[in-house]
Amino acid sequence: MNWLLILITFLGVNLDFFFILLFLLKKYDLKSVTVGYLIGLWVLLLLSFNVGQILAHFLPEWILGLLGFLPIYMALKDEDEDAKEVSHKSPVVITLVTYLSVCAGCNLALFLPVLSSIDTIQFIQVILMLTVLSILIIFIIKSIGQVKVVNSLMEKYGEILTKLVYICVGVYVLFDSGLVAHIISWF
């Protein structure tokens, strides 16, 4: 299991949502935002892992490399994803629904190929690592949320950095799965 890839994937998938977290943390209490965010993260990771395991059971690893095109597609599509308006009163539900509406497609596209090659014990380790990392990031975002430079940098470069990470993860999956080697062997 490649921990660096998981870390980069997590950061790339959530980079745009970190900006939204700045606003959620200014509007709602820390505990509610943290709980909503973690529930959303766990749901999407669990879904990615389970779908990946089902596909890995029925398909050879090199075919699963085709999943590497999903993050590349997500990076190249030119569609802004904004948080949908939610009228529910609970800040936990607002954070959860916002996270799912903004990050579901990206999370599934990037984590599905990354998590398809790990076992259940490794998946539990990933969940634990990303949970701790998420909590740390929320505290960091809460503390730097007042800094104007951070807000302007996220606004200016956040989208391009996110797309770059998506492409890198996709290319990694294409090579790591053996798909590229399999295609080259045909020639």
ROSE-4610 file (N, C-alpha, C; in Angstrom, 1 decimal, always signed):
// ROSE-4610
residu = [M/M/M/N/N/N/W/W/W/L/L/L/L/L/L/I/I/I/L/L/L/I/I/I/T/T/T/F/F/F/L/L/L/G/G/G/V/V/V/N/N/N/L/L/L/D/D/D/F/F/F/F/F/F/F/F/F/I/I/I/L/L/L/L/L/L/F/F/F/L/L/L/L/L/L/K/K/K/K/K/K/Y/Y/Y/D/D/D/L/L/L/K/K/K/S/S/S/V/V/V/T/T/T/V/V/V/G/G/G/Y/Y/Y/L/L/L/I/I/I/G/G/G/L/L/L/W/W/W/V/V/V/L/L/L/L/L/L/L/L/L/L/L/L/S/S/S/F/F/F/N/N/N/V/V/V/G/G/G/Q/Q/Q/I/I/I/L/L/L/A/A/A/H/H/H/F/F/F/L/L/L/P/P/P/E/E/E/W/W/W/I/I/I/L/L/L/G/G/G/L/L/L/L/L/L/G/G/G/F/F/F/L/L/L/P/P/P/I/I/I/Y/Y/Y/M/M/M/A/A/A/L/L/L/K/K/K/D/D/D/E/E/E/D/D/D/E/E/E/D/D/D/A/A/A/K/K/K/E/E/E/V/V/V/S/S/S/H/H/H/K/K/K/S/S/S/P/P/P/V/V/V/V/V/V/I/I/I/T/T/T/L/L/L/V/V/V/T/T/T/Y/Y/Y/L/L/L/S/S/S/V/V/V/C/C/C/A/A/A/G/G/G/C/C/C/N/N/N/L/L/L/A/A/A/L/L/L/F/F/F/L/L/L/P/P/P/V/V/V/L/L/L/S/S/S/S/S/S/I/I/I/D/D/D/T/T/T/I/I/I/Q/Q/Q/F/F/F/I/I/I/Q/Q/Q/V/V/V/I/I/I/L/L/L/M/M/M/L/L/L/T/T/T/V/V/V/L/L/L/S/S/S/I/I/I/L/L/L/I/I/I/I/I/I/F/F/F/I/I/I/I/I/I/K/K/K/S/S/S/I/I/I/G/G/G/Q/Q/Q/V/V/V/K/K/K/V/V/V/V/V/V/N/N/N/S/S/S/L/L/L/M/M/M/E/E/E/K/K/K/Y/Y/Y/G/G/G/E/E/E/I/I/I/L/L/L/T/T/T/K/K/K/L/L/L/V/V/V/Y/Y/Y/I/I/I/C/C/C/V/V/V/G/G/G/V/V/V/Y/Y/Y/V/V/V/L/L/L/F/F/F/D/D/D/S/S/S/G/G/G/L/L/L/V/V/V/A/A/A/H/H/H/I/I/I/I/I/I/S/S/S/W/W/W/F/F/F]
num = [1/1/1/2/2/2/3/3/3/4/4/4/5/5/5/6/6/6/7/7/7/8/8/8/9/9/9/10/10/10/11/11/11/12/12/12/13/13/13/14/14/14/15/15/15/16/16/16/17/17/17/18/18/18/19/19/19/20/20/20/21/21/21/22/22/22/23/23/23/24/24/24/25/25/25/26/26/26/27/27/27/28/28/28/29/29/29/30/30/30/31/31/31/32/32/32/33/33/33/34/34/34/35/35/35/36/36/36/37/37/37/38/38/38/39/39/39/40/40/40/41/41/41/42/42/42/43/43/43/44/44/44/45/45/45/46/46/46/47/47/47/48/48/48/49/49/49/50/50/50/51/51/51/52/52/52/53/53/53/54/54/54/55/55/55/56/56/56/57/57/57/58/58/58/59/59/59/60/60/60/61/61/61/62/62/62/63/63/63/64/64/64/65/65/65/66/66/66/67/67/67/68/68/68/69/69/69/70/70/70/71/71/71/72/72/72/73/73/73/74/74/74/75/75/75/76/76/76/77/77/77/78/78/78/79/79/79/80/80/80/81/81/81/82/82/82/83/83/83/84/84/84/85/85/85/86/86/86/87/87/87/88/88/88/89/89/89/90/90/90/91/91/91/92/92/92/93/93/93/94/94/94/95/95/95/96/96/96/97/97/97/98/98/98/99/99/99/100/100/100/101/101/101/102/102/102/103/103/103/104/104/104/105/105/105/106/106/106/107/107/107/108/108/108/109/109/109/110/110/110/111/111/111/112/112/112/113/113/113/114/114/114/115/115/115/116/116/116/117/117/117/118/118/118/119/119/119/120/120/120/121/121/121/122/122/122/123/123/123/124/124/124/125/125/125/126/126/126/127/127/127/128/128/128/129/129/129/130/130/130/131/131/131/132/132/132/133/133/133/134/134/134/135/135/135/136/136/136/137/137/137/138/138/138/139/139/139/140/140/140/141/141/141/142/142/142/143/143/143/144/144/144/145/145/145/146/146/146/147/147/147/148/148/148/149/149/149/150/150/150/151/151/151/152/152/152/153/153/153/154/154/154/155/155/155/156/156/156/157/157/157/158/158/158/159/159/159/160/160/160/161/161/161/162/162/162/163/163/163/164/164/164/165/165/165/166/166/166/167/167/167/168/168/168/169/169/169/170/170/170/171/171/171/172/172/172/173/173/173/174/174/174/175/175/175/176/176/176/177/177/177/178/178/178/179/179/179/180/180/180/181/181/181/182/182/182/183/183/183/184/184/184/185/185/185/186/186/186/187/187/187]
x = [+0.9/+0.0/+0.9/+0.5/+1.3/+0.7/+1.3/+0.7/+0.8/+1.9/+2.0/+0.9/+0.6/-0.4/-1.8/-2.0/-3.3/-3.4/-2.3/-2.2/-2.4/-1.7/-1.9/-3.3/-3.8/-5.2/-6.2/-6.0/-6.9/-6.8/-5.6/-5.4/-6.0/-5.7/-6.2/-7.7/-8.3/-9.8/-10.5/-9.8/-10.4/-10.0/-9.0/-8.5/-9.6/-10.4/-11.5/-12.5/-12.7/-13.6/-13.0/-11.6/-11.0/-11.4/-11.5/-11.9/-13.4/-14.2/-15.6/-15.6/-14.7/-14.6/-14.4/-13.6/-13.4/-14.7/-15.6/-16.9/-17.8/-17.8/-18.6/-18.1/-16.8/-16.3/-16.6/-16.8/-17.1/-18.6/-19.4/-20.8/-21.3/-20.7/-21.1/-20.0/-20.4/-19.5/-18.6/-17.4/-16.3/-16.8/-17.5/-17.9/-18.8/-19.8/-20.8/-20.2/-19.3/-18.6/-17.7/-17.0/-16.1/-16.9/-18.0/-18.8/-19.4/-20.0/-20.6/-19.5/-18.4/-17.3/-16.8/-16.6/-16.1/-17.1/-18.4/-19.4/-19.4/-19.3/-19.2/-18.0/-16.8/-15.6/-15.7/-16.2/-16.3/-17.3/-18.4/-19.3/-18.7/-18.0/-17.4/-16.2/-15.4/-14.3/-14.8/-15.9/-16.4/-17.0/-17.7/-18.3/-17.2/-16.1/-15.0/-14.3/-14.1/-13.4/-14.2/-15.5/-16.4/-16.5/-16.8/-16.9/-15.6/-14.5/-13.1/-12.9/-13.3/-13.1/-13.9/-15.1/-16.0/-15.4/-14.9/-14.3/-13.0/-12.2/-10.9/-11.1/-12.2/-12.5/-12.9/-13.5/-13.9/-13.0/-12.2/-11.4/-9.9/-9.1/-7.6/-7.1/-6.0/-5.5/-5.3/-4.8/-4.4/-5.7/-6.8/-8.1/-8.5/-8.3/-8.7/-7.9/-6.7/-6.0/-6.8/-7.8/-8.6/-9.3/-9.5/-10.1/-9.2/-7.9/-7.0/-7.5/-8.3/-8.8/-9.9/-10.5/-11.6/-11.0/-9.9/-9.4/-8.9/-8.3/-7.9/-9.1/-10.2/-11.4/-11.9/-11.9/-12.4/-11.6/-10.3/-9.4/-9.6/-9.9/-10.1/-11.5/-12.5/-13.8/-13.9/-14.6/-14.6/-15.9/-16.2/-17.5/-17.2/-17.6/-17.4/-18.5/-18.1/-19.0/-19.1/-20.3/-20.6/-21.4/-21.3/-22.1/-23.5/-24.4/-25.8/-26.4/-27.4/-28.1/-28.8/-28.7/-29.4/-30.2/-31.4/-32.3/-32.5/-31.8/-31.9/-31.3/-31.8/-31.3/-30.0/-29.8/-28.6/-27.3/-26.3/-25.0/-24.3/-24.5/-23.9/-24.5/-25.8/-26.4/-26.0/-25.9/-25.5/-24.1/-23.2/-21.8/-21.7/-22.5/-22.5/-23.0/-24.1/-24.7/-23.8/-23.3/-22.4/-21.1/-20.6/-19.4/-19.7/-20.9/-21.2/-21.5/-22.2/-22.5/-21.3/-20.3/-19.1/-18.1/-17.9/-16.8/-17.1/-18.4/-18.7/-18.1/-18.3/-17.7/-16.2/-15.6/-14.1/-13.6/-14.2/-13.8/-13.9/-15.0/-15.2/-14.3/-14.1/-13.2/-11.8/-11.3/-9.9/-9.7/-10.5/-10.3/-10.6/-11.6/-11.9/-10.7/-10.0/-8.8/-7.7/-7.5/-6.5/-6.8/-8.1/-8.4/-8.8/-8.8/-9.2/-8.1/-6.9/-5.8/-5.4/-6.1/-5.7/-6.7/-6.3/-7.2/-7.9/-8.7/-9.6/-8.8/-7.7/-6.9/-6.2/-5.7/-5.1/-6.2/-7.4/-8.5/-8.8/-8.8/-9.1/-7.9/-6.7/-5.6/-5.8/-6.2/-6.5/-7.5/-8.6/-9.7/-9.2/-8.4/-7.9/-6.9/-6.0/-5.1/-5.8/-6.8/-7.5/-8.4/-8.9/-9.7/-8.9/-7.7/-6.8/-6.4/-6.0/-5.6/-6.7/-7.9/-9.0/-9.3/-9.2/-9.4/-8.3/-7.0/-5.9/-6.1/-6.6/-6.8/-7.9/-8.9/-10.0/-9.6/-8.7/-8.2/-7.3/-6.5/-5.6/-6.4/-7.4/-8.2/-9.0/-9.4/-10.1/-9.1/-7.9/-6.9/-6.4/-6.3/-5.8/-6.9/-8.2/-9.3/-9.4/-8.7/-8.7/-7.7/-6.7/-5.6/-6.1/-6.0/-6.5/-5.7/-4.4/-3.5/-3.9/-4.2/-4.6/-5.9/-6.8/-8.1/-7.8/-6.9/-6.7/-5.9/-4.9/-4.2/-5.1/-5.9/-6.9/-7.8/-8.2/-9.1/-8.4/-7.1/-6.3/-5.8/-5.2/-4.5/-5.2/-6.2/-6.8/-7.3/-8.0/-8.5/-7.4/-6.4/-5.3/-4.5/-4.3/-3.6/-4.4/-5.7/-6.6/-6.5/-6.6/-6.6/-5.3/-4.2/-2.9/-2.7/-3.3/-3.2/-4.1/-5.3/-6.1/-5.4/-4.7/-4.0/-2.9/-2.1/-1.0/-1.5/-2.6/-3.1/-3.6/-4.3/-4.7/-3.6/-2.5/-1.4/-0.7/-0.6/+0.0/-0.8/-2.2/-3.0/-2.8/-2.7/-2.5/-1.2/-0.1/+1.2/+1.2/+0.7/+0.8/+0.0/-1.1/-2.0/-1.4/-0.4/+0.1/-0.5/-1.5/-2.2/-1.3/-0.4/+0.5/+1.5/+2.0/+2.9/+2.2/+0.9/+0.1/-0.1/-0.4/-0.6/+0.7/+1.8/+3.1/+3.5/+3.1/+3.4/+2.7/+1.6/+0.9/+1.8/+2.7/+3.5/+4.8]
y = [-1.2/+0.0/+1.2/+2.2/+3.4/+4.5/+4.8/+5.8/+7.2/+7.5/+8.8/+9.0/+8.0/+8.1/+8.4/+7.7/+7.9/+9.3/+9.8/+11.1/+12.2/+12.0/+13.0/+12.9/+11.7/+11.6/+12.3/+12.1/+12.7/+14.2/+14.7/+16.2/+16.8/+16.1/+16.5/+16.5/+15.5/+15.4/+16.4/+16.7/+17.6/+19.1/+19.4/+20.7/+21.8/+21.5/+22.5/+22.6/+21.4/+21.5/+22.1/+22.2/+22.9/+24.4/+24.9/+26.3/+26.5/+25.5/+25.5/+25.4/+24.6/+24.4/+25.7/+26.6/+27.9/+28.6/+28.5/+29.2/+28.4/+27.1/+26.3/+26.6/+26.6/+26.8/+28.2/+29.2/+30.5/+30.6/+29.8/+29.8/+28.9/+27.7/+26.7/+26.3/+25.6/+25.2/+24.1/+24.0/+23.1/+21.6/+21.3/+19.9/+19.4/+20.3/+19.9/+19.8/+20.7/+20.6/+19.4/+19.1/+17.9/+16.6/+16.5/+15.3/+15.1/+16.2/+16.1/+15.7/+16.3/+16.1/+14.6/+14.1/+12.8/+11.7/+12.0/+11.0/+11.0/+12.1/+12.1/+11.4/+11.7/+11.0/+9.5/+9.1/+7.6/+7.0/+7.6/+7.0/+6.9/+7.9/+7.8/+6.9/+6.8/+5.8/+4.4/+4.1/+2.8/+2.4/+3.3/+3.0/+2.7/+3.5/+3.3/+2.0/+1.7/+0.4/-0.8/-0.8/-1.9/-2.1/-1.0/-1.2/-1.6/-1.1/-1.5/-3.0/-3.5/-4.9/-5.8/-5.4/-6.2/-6.2/-5.1/-5.1/-5.9/-5.8/-6.5/-8.0/-8.4/-9.8/-10.5/-9.7/-10.2/-9.8/-8.9/-8.4/-8.5/-8.7/-8.7/-7.3/-7.2/-5.9/-4.9/-5.4/-4.5/-3.8/-4.5/-3.9/-2.8/-3.1/-2.1/-0.8/-0.9/+0.3/+1.3/+0.8/+1.7/+2.7/+2.4/+3.3/+4.6/+4.5/+5.6/+6.8/+6.4/+7.5/+8.3/+7.8/+8.6/+9.8/+9.8/+11.0/+12.0/+11.4/+12.3/+13.0/+12.3/+12.9/+14.0/+13.7/+14.6/+15.9/+15.8/+17.0/+17.8/+17.1/+17.8/+18.3/+17.8/+18.3/+19.7/+20.6/+22.0/+22.3/+21.7/+22.0/+22.3/+23.5/+23.9/+23.3/+22.8/+22.1/+23.0/+23.6/+24.5/+23.7/+24.1/+23.5/+23.8/+22.8/+23.0/+23.6/+24.5/+25.1/+24.0/+24.0/+23.0/+23.8/+23.4/+24.2/+23.5/+22.4/+21.7/+22.5/+22.4/+23.3/+22.7/+21.4/+20.9/+21.2/+21.8/+22.0/+20.7/+19.6/+18.3/+17.9/+18.0/+17.5/+18.5/+19.8/+20.8/+20.5/+20.2/+19.9/+18.6/+17.6/+16.3/+16.4/+17.0/+17.2/+18.0/+19.1/+19.9/+19.1/+18.3/+17.5/+16.5/+15.8/+14.8/+15.4/+16.6/+17.2/+17.8/+18.2/+18.8/+17.7/+16.7/+15.8/+14.3/+14.0/+12.6/+12.0/+12.8/+12.3/+12.2/+13.2/+13.2/+12.1/+11.9/+10.9/+9.5/+9.3/+7.9/+7.7/+8.7/+8.6/+8.3/+9.0/+8.9/+7.8/+7.6/+6.6/+5.2/+5.0/+3.7/+3.0/+3.6/+2.8/+2.7/+3.6/+3.5/+2.5/+2.4/+1.4/+0.0/-0.2/-1.5/-2.5/-2.1/-3.1/-3.3/-2.9/-3.1/-4.1/-4.6/-5.5/-4.8/-5.5/-4.9/-4.3/-5.0/-4.4/-3.1/-3.1/-1.8/-0.7/-1.1/-0.2/+0.5/-0.3/+0.2/+1.2/+0.8/+1.7/+3.0/+2.9/+4.2/+5.0/+4.4/+5.1/+5.8/+5.1/+5.7/+6.9/+6.7/+7.7/+9.0/+8.8/+9.9/+10.6/+9.8/+10.4/+11.4/+10.9/+11.7/+12.9/+12.7/+13.8/+14.8/+14.3/+15.2/+16.1/+15.5/+16.3/+17.4/+17.0/+17.9/+19.1/+18.7/+19.7/+20.7/+20.1/+21.0/+22.0/+21.6/+22.5/+23.5/+23.1/+24.0/+25.0/+24.6/+25.5/+26.5/+26.0/+26.8/+27.9/+27.5/+28.5/+29.5/+29.1/+30.0/+30.6/+30.3/+30.9/+32.4/+33.0/+34.5/+35.1/+34.4/+34.9/+35.2/+36.4/+36.8/+36.2/+36.1/+35.5/+34.1/+33.3/+31.9/+31.9/+32.7/+32.7/+33.1/+34.1/+34.5/+33.4/+32.8/+31.7/+30.5/+30.1/+29.0/+29.4/+30.6/+31.1/+31.1/+31.6/+31.8/+30.4/+29.6/+28.4/+27.1/+27.1/+25.8/+24.9/+25.5/+24.7/+24.0/+24.7/+24.2/+23.1/+23.3/+22.3/+21.1/+21.2/+20.1/+19.3/+19.9/+19.2/+18.5/+19.2/+18.6/+17.3/+17.3/+16.1/+15.0/+15.3/+14.3/+13.7/+14.4/+13.9/+13.0/+13.4/+12.6/+11.3/+11.3/+10.1/+9.2/+9.7/+8.9/+8.2/+9.0/+8.4/+7.3/+7.6/+6.6/+5.3/+5.4/+4.2/+3.4/+4.2/+3.5/+2.7/+3.3/+2.5/+1.5/+1.8/+0.9/-0.4/-0.3/-1.5/-2.4/-2.0/-2.8/-2.6/-1.7/-1.4/-1.0/+0.0/+0.5/-0.6/-1.4/-2.5/-3.5/-3.8/-4.7/-4.2/-3.0/-2.4/-2.4/-2.1/-2.1/-3.5/-4.5/-5.9/-6.3/-5.7/-6.0/-5.7/-4.7/-4.2/-5.0]
z = [+0.0/+0.0/+0.0/-0.8/-1.0/-0.1/+1.0/+2.0/+1.4/+0.6/+0.0/-1.0/-1.8/-2.8/-2.1/-1.0/-0.3/+0.3/+0.8/+1.4/+0.3/-0.8/-1.9/-2.5/-2.6/-3.1/-2.2/-0.9/+0.1/+0.0/+0.0/-0.1/-1.4/-2.5/-3.8/-3.9/-3.4/-3.4/-2.6/-1.5/-0.5/-0.6/-1.4/-1.5/-1.7/-2.6/-2.9/-1.7/-1.0/+0.1/+1.3/+1.4/+2.5/+2.5/+1.3/+1.1/+1.7/+1.4/+1.9/+3.4/+3.9/+5.4/+6.1/+5.4/+6.0/+6.3/+5.4/+5.5/+6.5/+6.4/+7.4/+8.8/+9.0/+10.4/+10.9/+10.0/+10.5/+10.9/+10.2/+10.4/+11.5/+11.6/+12.6/+13.6/+14.6/+15.6/+15.1/+15.7/+15.3/+15.4/+16.4/+16.6/+15.5/+15.2/+14.1/+12.8/+12.4/+11.1/+11.1/+12.1/+12.2/+12.0/+12.7/+12.7/+11.3/+10.7/+9.3/+8.3/+8.4/+7.5/+7.6/+8.8/+9.0/+8.5/+8.7/+8.3/+6.7/+6.1/+4.6/+4.1/+4.7/+4.3/+4.5/+5.6/+5.8/+4.8/+4.6/+3.6/+2.2/+1.8/+0.4/+0.4/+1.4/+1.5/+1.5/+2.3/+2.4/+1.0/+0.4/-0.9/-1.9/-1.9/-2.9/-2.6/-1.4/-1.0/-1.5/-1.1/-1.5/-3.0/-3.7/-5.1/-5.7/-5.2/-5.7/-5.4/-4.3/-3.9/-4.8/-5.1/-6.0/-7.4/-7.9/-9.2/-9.3/-8.2/-8.2/-8.1/-7.5/-7.4/-8.8/-9.7/-10.9/-12.1/-12.0/-13.1/-12.8/-13.8/-13.5/-13.2/-12.5/-12.0/-13.1/-14.2/-15.3/-15.9/-15.9/-16.4/-15.4/-14.1/-13.1/-13.3/-14.0/-14.4/-15.2/-15.9/-16.7/-15.7/-14.5/-13.5/-13.3/-13.7/-13.7/-14.6/-15.6/-16.4/-15.7/-14.7/-13.9/-13.3/-12.6/-12.0/-13.1/-14.2/-15.3/-15.9/-16.1/-16.6/-15.7/-14.4/-13.4/-13.5/-13.7/-13.8/-15.1/-16.1/-17.4/-17.7/-17.0/-17.3/-16.7/-17.4/-17.0/-16.4/-15.2/-14.6/-13.1/-12.8/-11.4/-10.5/-9.4/-8.5/-7.2/-7.1/-6.0/-5.0/-3.7/-2.7/-2.9/-2.8/-3.0/-1.7/-1.9/-0.8/+0.0/+1.2/+2.1/+3.1/+3.2/+4.1/+5.5/+5.7/+7.0/+8.1/+9.3/+10.4/+11.0/+11.0/+11.7/+10.9/+11.6/+11.0/+10.6/+11.3/+11.0/+9.6/+9.4/+8.1/+7.0/+7.3/+6.3/+5.8/+6.8/+6.4/+5.6/+6.1/+5.4/+4.0/+3.8/+2.5/+1.6/+2.1/+1.4/+0.9/+1.8/+1.5/+0.4/+0.6/-0.4/-1.8/-1.8/-3.1/-3.8/-3.0/-3.7/-4.0/-3.1/-3.2/-3.6/-3.8/-4.0/-5.3/-6.4/-7.7/-7.7/-7.1/-7.1/-6.2/-5.0/-4.0/-4.7/-5.3/-5.8/-7.0/-7.9/-9.0/-8.6/-7.6/-7.2/-6.2/-5.2/-4.2/-4.7/-5.6/-6.1/-6.7/-7.6/-8.1/-7.1/-6.2/-5.2/-4.1/-3.7/-2.6/-3.2/-4.5/-5.0/-4.8/-4.5/-4.4/-2.9/-2.0/-0.6/+0.1/+1.2/+2.0/+3.1/+3.8/+4.8/+6.0/+6.4/+7.5/+7.0/+5.8/+5.3/+5.1/+4.8/+4.6/+6.0/+7.0/+8.4/+8.8/+8.4/+8.6/+7.9/+6.7/+5.8/+6.5/+6.9/+7.6/+8.8/+9.7/+10.9/+10.6/+9.6/+9.2/+8.7/+7.8/+7.2/+8.2/+9.2/+10.2/+11.1/+11.5/+12.3/+11.5/+10.2/+9.4/+9.2/+9.0/+8.8/+10.0/+11.2/+12.4/+12.5/+12.3/+12.3/+11.3/+10.1/+9.1/+9.5/+10.0/+10.5/+11.5/+12.5/+13.5/+12.8/+11.9/+11.2/+10.4/+9.7/+8.9/+9.8/+10.9/+11.9/+12.4/+12.6/+13.2/+12.1/+10.9/+9.8/+9.0/+9.4/+8.7/+8.7/+9.6/+9.7/+8.8/+8.3/+7.5/+6.1/+5.6/+4.3/+3.2/+3.4/+2.4/+2.0/+3.0/+2.8/+1.9/+2.3/+1.5/+0.0/-0.2/-1.6/-2.4/-1.7/-2.4/-2.8/-1.8/-2.1/-3.3/-3.3/-4.4/-5.7/-5.7/-6.9/-7.5/-6.6/-7.1/-6.7/-5.9/-5.5/-6.6/-7.6/-8.6/-9.5/-9.8/-10.7/-9.9/-8.6/-7.8/-7.7/-7.5/-7.4/-8.7/-9.9/-11.2/-11.4/-11.0/-11.1/-10.3/-9.1/-8.2/-8.9/-9.4/-10.0/-11.2/-12.0/-13.2/-12.7/-11.7/-11.2/-10.6/-9.9/-9.3/-10.4/-11.4/-12.6/-13.3/-13.6/-14.3/-13.4/-12.1/-11.2/-11.3/-11.2/-11.3/-12.6/-13.7/-15.0/-15.0/-14.4/-14.4/-13.3/-12.1/-11.0/-11.2/-11.9/-12.1/-13.2/-13.9/-15.0/-16.3/-16.4/-17.6/-18.7/-18.4/-19.4/-19.9/-19.0/-19.3/-20.2/-19.8/-20.6/-22.0/-22.2/-23.5/-24.3/-23.7/-24.3/-24.8/-24.0/-24.4/-25.6/-26.0/-27.3/-28.5/-28.3/-29.4/-29.4]
